[in-house]
Amino acid sequence: MSFEVLSVLGVGLLLGFRHSFDPDHFIAVSTIATRTGNALKSAVSGIFWGSGHTLMLLMIGMPLVMMKTAVPPRLELIMECTVGVMLIVLGWTSIRTFRKQTEDKRGGSFEKPAQQLNLQSFFVGMVHGMAGSGALVLLTMSTLKDWTEAVLYILVFGCGTVGGMAFFALVIGLPFTFAGRFDRLRRTLGIGAGVASLLFGIFYIQDILLS
């Protein structure tokens, strides 16, 4: 493998890390991370998001790269709108969860079963990967000519997104590690993340349809 290809892969890793911080990505994951209960579980949910994202990139990207074709514009529009709908649903779910806990006089934990949240995070990552596959495939085909190197690039890019989102989710989860001391902050962050996701989802769909 040439130095040029290795350099491209290195850039792909950094781009993947940066890609995980796109607004629609970190807003979606924040609605899940705020319900995990602590930083470690939050980071794991970020890893699941990145894994789902990478899996979908490979499932869609590999055939497209091998056939040297792109995602049809109409299909890409539908996939992008799906992300917006998902953000709205995630936001509403987060708001409802934290409001219910706030109104519950018995108190109780904000935590949800880890397996349930991890599966949800994995699915969210898959939806994001589906919507972002078109742009990545075009970038890959314009940079690398050999399909095996292109697939490797997608894998390396995916590793970057896994690392980036795990780091972000870890940071989001830190206040929840001290749950007993920061109940009000926890509620505020949870509801705030939900409102941000809901509003951004509406804006996201509007922006796509009007562009």
N, C-alpha and C positions, 0 to 999 in steps of 0.2 A: 504494500500500500504506500503510495507516494506521500511526500510531505505535504503536497497541496491538498490531497484528500483528507489527511489528518487535520490540517488547519481548518478545512471546511467543517469537519465533524466537531472540532473544538468550538467553532463559532455556533454550530447547531446546538451544542450543549448549553451555551450561554443564552442563545435565543429562546431555548425551551424554558430556562429558568425565568427569563424576562416575560415570556408569554404567560406564565402562570399568574402574573400580576395584572393581567388585563382586567378592567373594571367588572365585566360580567362574570369573570372567573372568581375573583376574590369576594365579590358580593355574594355569589351563590354559596361558596364554601363557608363564608362567615355565618350564614344562617344555620348551617349544620354544626360548625365548630362551637358556637355559643350554647349548644344543647348537649355537648359531650360531658361537661362537668369538670374536666381538668386538661392541662396542657398536653399530657402524653396521649390521651384519647383523641384530643383534637388533632395532634400531629398525625396520628394513624388515619384519621378520616381524610386528611390531606393526601396521604399516600394512596388511599383507595381512590380518591378523585383522580390523581395523576395516572394511576393504573388503568382506570376506565377510559380516560382521555387517550392514553397511548394505544390501548387495545383497539379503539375505534379508528384512530388514525391509521393503524396497520391494516385493519379490515377493509377500509375504504381506499387508503393510499396505495397499498401494494398492487391491487389490480389496475388502478389508474396509471401508476408509474410504468408498469409492465406493458400496458396498452398505449402508453404515451398519449393519454387523453385527459380531459378535465371534467369536473363536475358540471352538469348542465346548469345554466343560470337560474332557471325556474326552480329546480330542485334545491339549489343553494339558497334561494330566497326562502323556501319552505323550511329548510333546516335552521336558518337564522331566526325565523319567526318562532320556531319551536323553542329556541333558547329563551326568547322573551316570555313566552307563556310559562315556561318552567320557572323563571325568576319570579313571576307573579305568584305562582303556586307556592314556591318556597317561602316567599315573603309572608304570605297570608298564614301559612302553617306556623312559621316562627312567631308571628304576632299572637295567634290564637293560643299557642303553647304557653308563652310567658304570661299572657293575660289570665289564663286559667290558673296558673300557679300563683299569680298575685292575688287573685280573688279567693283562692282556697284558704279558708281560715285555719286549716290544719297545717298549713305550710307545706312541707314535703320537699323532695329533691327535684331539681330541674333536669336531672340527667335522664336520658333515654337509653334503652338497651344499646350497647355498643355495636352489636351485630346489625341491628336495624339501621343505625346511623351510618355505619360503614357501607352497607349495601346501597343506601340512599346516595351517599357520596360517590360511590362507584358508578351508579346510574347517571348522576349529574355529570360526572366526568365524561361518560360515553356520549351524552347529548352535546356537550361542548366539543368533544373530539369530532363528532359527526359534522357539526357546523363549521369547524375550523379546518377540515381536511382539504377543502378546495384550494385555499390559499397556500397551504403547506406543500401540496402536490405541485403546484405551479412553481414555487420557489425551488423545490427539490429538482424538478426536471430542467430548470434553467441553470442549475449549479452543477449537477452531476449527471453524466451521460449513461453510466453503467447502472442497471437496475438494482444489482446487489448492493452497490454503494449507496444508492438512493434509499433502499430499505433500511440499511444500517444508519443512515442519517436520521430517518424517522424514529428509529429506536433510541438513538442518542438524544435527539430532541425530546423524546418522551421522558427519558431519564432526567433531563433538565426540568421538565414540568413537575415531575414527581418531587424532586428535591425542593423546588421553589415553593410549591403548594404546601409541602410538609412544614417548611420553615414558617410560612405565613400562618398556617393553622396553629402551629405551636405558639406563636406570639399572641394570636387571638385567644388561645386557651389559657394563657398565663393567669389572668385575673380570676378565672374559675377554679384554679387550683386552691385558692384561698376562699372557698365558697362561704364559709361561715362568717367571714369578716366583710364580704362585699356583696351581700344579697341585693342591695339596692342597685349597685353598679351592674351586677349580673342581669337583673331585670331590664335595666336601661339599655345595656348593650344588646341583649337579646331582642327586645322590641325595636330598638334602633336599627339593628341589622335587618329585621323583617320589613320595616317601613322602607329602608333604602332599597332592598331587593324588589319590593312591590312597585315602587315608583320608577326604579331604573328599568324594570321589565316593561312597563308601559311606555316609557321613553324609548327604549330599545326597539320595540315593535313599530312605534310611530316613525322613528328615524329610518328604519329599513323600508317601510312602505312608501315614505315620501321621497326617498333618495332615488 
